[in-house]
Amino acid sequence: MRSDFKGYLEALIPRGLLTLPKIGMKSQVSNEGLCPMGIGWEGGRITDLHEIDLYVKPAPTKLLLPRLIEPHTHLDKAFTWSRFPNFDGTYQAAFISNMKELKVRNALEVRERVERSLAIALKNGLRAIRTHIDSIGPNQDQIWDVLKKIKLKWSPFIELQLVALAPLEYWNTDGGEDFARDLIDVKGLIGGVLVPPFKERSAKHLLKRMLQLANKYGCGVDLHIDESQVHPAVGLKQLLKVLKLVELEIPITCSHSSSMGLLPPKALRSLAKNIAKHDLNVVALPLTNAWLLGRNPRETPFKRPFAPVFQLQEAGVVVAIGGDNVQDAWFPGGNLDPISLMAFSLPLTQLAPWQRLGLAPFTTSAAKVLGLEWDGTFKIGSPADFVLLDANSWVEALKHPPARRIMIKGKWLDSGTIPYYLS
């Protein structure tokens, strides 16, 4: 894509995403923390960034964000609900449907799901996606060959990170070691699931082996851990025990960490500090967790387990929020729309985007979890990669998914910007 385009616009930008120290010192910042800014770009980079004087000019009517990030999803099984539903809405029923799909999937189906997902994500304003790929069962070699090609083809538009999701036992086999070695070529991550009940001694051995393997080949780790409503944080506690035995050189992400939220306050704070001490990242997934967990027949749950975002942030843990599933057996909703995710997370997590720590899980913290080069803040020299929302406040943006324009490398996304196979 050409990056020699230049332009200028005026918009409202969240104060928490502006790194210029003098910005927002005037009284012109809105009560939602939005700053009226003029922003210019050339060569795919921001070249001008200045505050607008509202005594001279009217306030901008659009809200400008960086292109956003999906830190945890499952594109390989997106849109499979119609064939492999889960009408019970339970974790166990989702697992059974998932296994049925895994046995019959092929590379063509996975390619269609992933490319359809990426086309939607691009138009919704995502610039990076970490997707977990079920990596056991038939046709896995062909499926991963297809995924590698998709990753390369879409790289000018979306950074696609691939996590090989497999049972922990798999990483203790020769086949698992071969797979880990192959992940180097695509900068892939090792994934697994640690959900109770499990035997602690066996889990300790398998976790240690997996982390040693990740260290050996320089692969990051992203674990589904404690996606449960019982035995609060038992998986995290086991992981922390193993980390005392293994000196790590790779990043670890703990996805879900749901049952941690059921711990008593004192124990929760202590565990959060220990997680921060070991530099573990957390991805909270409130939509799928709120749907699957805490269920009892014919009872509305009053306590729903999901990661305690505020307490983790307070302890210094980097926390991102992801949409997780896209219309599959695990969650019938999901649309790869980061603005919708913010809106749905608002009542579930009580995170407000007009607060710095409420916006960070969708922007700067998500970028850090994925290890992206750009943290998503606006400053001179930052990428001209924007989402321009047809909204003049956060309330306008969150009440329904607003119309938007997407800029990539200084060029507005339209039918002439991208190859025909991406439109």
Phi, psi and omega in degrees: 000136177294146180232023182263012179285153176221158182184183183207144173210166175238134185202170173269128182236135178302131180304325182292348179255005177258127183261358177285123190295330184274348181294134175086005178284339178281176182274012186270358176286131182290167179290353172261012176075025182258132182256132174285117188230148166258135184223128179241156182214155175199143180063027178080008182229154176289127181245346182213136180208112183214152180282141179269135177276111184287352173280345181253321183237154174290158180294141175300156183249006180239152179253126184251128176234161169290158169303140195258186194224137170251106186276353181197114175209183182222079185288338182291339178240017179298144175067025181260003182305318185298327180268330184226071185281173176218080184288339177289331181073018180260159178299316183295318179295324177296318179298317180297315177297321179299317180294325177296316179295319184298327183288337187244355182294156174223172187296324180296315179298315180297318178301314181297319179296314184291316181292322175298317179298316182293323178297318177294314182299320180299313182289337177276348174107019178271140178247345180209142181220132169255117181242133176273135184242119175302118192239039169227164178100181184291155173067015183294322179298314180295321180296316180291327174300318178295317181297322178298320179291320178297317179303315180292315183298322184270357187302331176291346188242318181221131173279118183254117176258130185252126177248124178279102182270118183210160175301148180304325181300329183298324182285359176256019180242166176297321178298321178295321178293319178299318180296315179301320178296321180291333181295339181302320185298330182249013183052042182279170181242155174269131180236161179194180182230128175230095183231133179292156004276146174211159177276121188300319182296316179293317180298320179299314180297315183291321177296317180299315179297317181296317180292323177296321178295316178298318177300316184300320185253006176068031179264135170294164180237136174226108186259135162281113187225134176056038172280075194206162175246009179231163179049066186309123172061021182296326178291316178299319179297321179293318178299317181295327175296318181293324182295340175288342185257346186235125176273111189268147174236012183230154179282147178237131175246132177255100180275143183082282185049037191293309188290348176303327181293350180266357179289153171299151186308314183295315179294324179296313180299319180296316180294320179300318179295323179291322176298317178295321180302325182265010176057037176277137173268156177231136170246115177274142185227073191292331185291304180296320180296319180293331180281316189271324194262159179075022184275140166221139183304130176059030176227135174277122183286135177262347178231118183240123185284121164206165190307135180280084190302309183301313183295323177294316178300317181299328179278353179098013179276138175280121184237127173248162177238131181239165180272340177067252192270152181235092173055052176231190185296338182277332179200123185284346178265211181090128185217011178057033177248109184294333179287319174299320179299317176302315184295316180289330180286339184306305180284332183287319184252346185060032174267126181250128184291346176280357171256143185303313182285346174277332179271329185305320181298341180259352187230267188293319180291321177298320178297321180291319178301319181276355179067036183283151181294321181257131183277355177092006177269160181261124173200167179300129181096349177290156178300141174275068180241103191234158164240114180258111185266141176278070182203143181252013177196167176294323180298317177298322182289326188266345184289333172198154181301116184280159170298152184207157171241145183245129175249132177234120179053043175081008182233131178293136179288124174208182185298338180268355184274328189239153179301156185303328184283355177254352186275000000 
